[in-house]
Amino acid sequence: MPLKGWLPIERLTEGLGDFTPGPGPRTLAIPGAPLVAVAICYEIIFPGHVVDDLFRPDWIFNATNDAWFGTSIGPEQHLASARMRAVEEGLPVVRAANTGISAIIDANGNVVASLDTGETGTIDAGLPGARTPTPYARFGDWTLLVLVFGCWVFGWLASLLGRDPDARHFGTEVS
C-alpha cells in the first residue's frame, strides 16, 4: 500500500494482503525452449525494465489482458509499446492477449503474424531470431544522453565554423 507508514488506512486494507517489489526482470530457462524474459501486461511498456541485463534471453513473452481498454485505441498502443521493446532490445516478442492484439514481432519491430482484437484463434508461426544486443540494450538510457550531448557539441561546433571571423558583434555583418 503506498504511503502505508504515513496514512492510517489499515482498516481499509486489512486482510487484503500487501505487495512487495520483486527482484526485477529475470530470464527463465524452460526445457526445450530458448531462454525467455516474461513481461506481464503493462510491464512491456517500460523501456529498460523488461530484460535481465546480466542474463540476456533469446525472446520476450508478453501475456496481457487488454479488456479494460474497451473499444479504445488502447490495444493498438499496447502493441506499439511491445514492438518498441523488440526494437530496443533486438529481441523478438510473442504477445498473447485474451482480448487485445496477439502477435509475433520480430527483432526489428515488424509484426510477423497476428490476431486482431476480438479474434479467436491460434498463431502458427516460427519464433524469429534475436539480433546482437543493440546500443540501447547495452547502455540503456545512457544512449539517449550521449546522442543529445553529441548533437549539442555538433551544433556548437557548427555555429563556431559558421561565424565570420571579421564580424565584431554577433549578428552583424562587415561589408
C-alpha positions in Angstrom: 0.0 0.0 0.0 1.5 3.4 -1.0 2.3 5.6 2.0 1.3 2.8 4.4 3.5 4.1 7.1 2.1 7.7 7.0 -1.6 7.2 6.4 -3.9 5.4 8.9 -5.6 3.2 6.4 -5.0 -0.3 7.8 -8.8 -0.8 8.4 -9.4 -0.4 4.6 -6.8 -2.9 3.6 -7.0 -5.3 6.5 -6.9 -8.9 5.3 -6.3 -8.0 1.7 -2.5 -8.5 1.9 0.2 -6.2 0.6 2.6 -6.0 -2.3 6.4 -6.4 -2.1 8.6 -5.4 -5.1 10.1 -8.3 -6.9 13.7 -8.7 -7.9 13.2 -7.1 -11.4 13.5 -8.7 -14.8 14.6 -12.3 -14.8 15.5 -14.7 -17.7 13.7 -18.1 -17.5 15.1 -21.3 -18.8 12.2 -23.5 -19.9 13.2 -27.1 -21.0 13.1 -27.4 -24.8 12.6 -23.7 -25.4 15.0 -20.7 -25.9 15.7 -18.5 -22.9 12.8 -16.1 -22.3 12.0 -12.9 -20.5 8.4 -12.5 -19.3 6.5 -9.2 -19.2 3.1 -9.4 -17.6 0.5 -7.0 -19.1 1.7 -3.4 -18.9 5.3 -4.3 -17.9 6.1 -4.3 -21.6 5.7 -0.5 -21.8 8.7 0.3 -19.6 11.9 0.6 -21.6 15.0 -0.9 -19.9 12.9 -2.9 -17.4 11.9 -5.9 -19.4 15.2 -7.8 -20.0 17.7 -9.0 -17.4 20.9 -7.2 -18.4 23.2 -9.9 -16.9 21.5 -12.9 -18.4 20.1 -12.0 -21.9 17.2 -14.0 -23.1 16.5 -15.1 -26.7 13.0 -13.6 -26.8 10.3 -11.8 -24.8 6.9 -13.2 -23.9 4.1 -10.7 -23.1 0.9 -12.1 -21.6 -1.8 -9.4 -21.3 -5.5 -8.8 -20.7 -6.5 -5.7 -22.7 -10.2 -6.0 -21.8 -10.1 -2.8 -19.7 -9.2 -0.8 -22.8 -12.7 -1.5 -24.2 -13.2 -0.3 -27.8 -10.5 2.4 -27.5 -7.2 2.7 -29.3 -5.5 1.1 -26.2 -4.8 -2.3 -27.7 -3.0 -0.7 -30.7 -1.0 1.5 -28.4 -0.1 -1.5 -26.2 1.0 -3.5 -29.2 3.1 -0.5 -30.4 4.9 -0.5 -27.0 5.7 -4.2 -27.4 7.0 -3.5 -30.9 9.2 -0.7 -29.5 10.7 -3.1 -26.8 11.6 -5.6 -29.6 13.5 -2.8 -31.5 15.2 -1.5 -28.4 16.4 -4.9 -27.2 16.9 -6.6 -30.6 14.7 -9.5 -29.4 11.5 -11.0 -30.9 8.3 -10.6 -28.8 5.5 -13.1 -28.6 2.4 -11.3 -27.3 -0.7 -13.3 -26.1 -3.7 -11.1 -25.4 -7.0 -12.6 -24.4 -9.0 -9.6 -25.7 -6.3 -7.4 -27.4 -4.0 -7.9 -30.3 -1.9 -11.1 -30.1 1.2 -11.0 -32.3 4.6 -12.4 -33.1 7.0 -9.5 -33.5 10.5 -9.9 -35.0 13.6 -8.2 -33.5 13.1 -5.2 -36.0 9.6 -4.5 -34.6 7.8 -6.0 -37.6 4.6 -7.9 -36.9 5.1 -11.3 -38.4 1.7 -12.7 -37.6 -1.2 -11.5 -35.5 -4.8 -11.9 -34.3 -6.8 -8.7 -34.1 -8.9 -7.5 -31.2 -11.9 -9.8 -30.8 -10.5 -12.6 -33.0 -10.2 -16.1 -31.6 -7.6 -18.4 -33.0 -4.1 -19.7 -33.0 -1.0 -18.1 -34.4 1.2 -20.8 -36.0 4.5 -19.2 -36.9 8.1 -19.7 -36.0 9.9 -17.7 -33.5 12.0 -15.0 -35.2 15.7 -14.9 -34.3 17.3 -12.4 -32.0 19.8 -9.7 -33.1 23.0 -8.9 -31.4 22.4 -6.5 -28.4 21.5 -3.0 -29.6 23.2 0.1 -28.2 20.1 0.6 -26.1 20.3 -3.0 -24.8 23.9 -2.5 -23.9 23.8 1.0 -22.4 20.2 1.8 -21.7 19.1 5.4 -21.3 22.8 6.5 -21.5 22.4 6.0 -25.2 20.0 8.9 -25.4 22.2 11.1 -23.2 25.2 10.5 -25.4 23.1 11.3 -28.5 21.8 14.5 -27.0 25.3 15.6 -25.9 26.7 14.7 -29.3 24.1 16.8 -31.1 24.8 19.7 -28.8 28.5 19.5 -29.5 27.9 19.2 -33.2 25.6 22.3 -33.1 28.1 24.3 -31.1 31.0 23.4 -33.5 28.8 24.2 -36.5 28.0 27.6 -35.0 31.7 28.3 -34.5 32.6 27.3 -38.0 29.8 29.3 -39.5 30.8 32.7 -37.9 32.5 35.4 -39.9 35.9 36.0 -38.2 35.8 39.6 -39.3 32.4 40.3 -37.6 32.8 42.4 -34.5 29.4 41.5 -32.9 27.1 38.6 -33.0 24.5 39.1 -35.8 26.4 41.9 -37.6 28.0 41.7 -41.0 31.1 43.5 -42.2 31.0 44.8 -45.8 
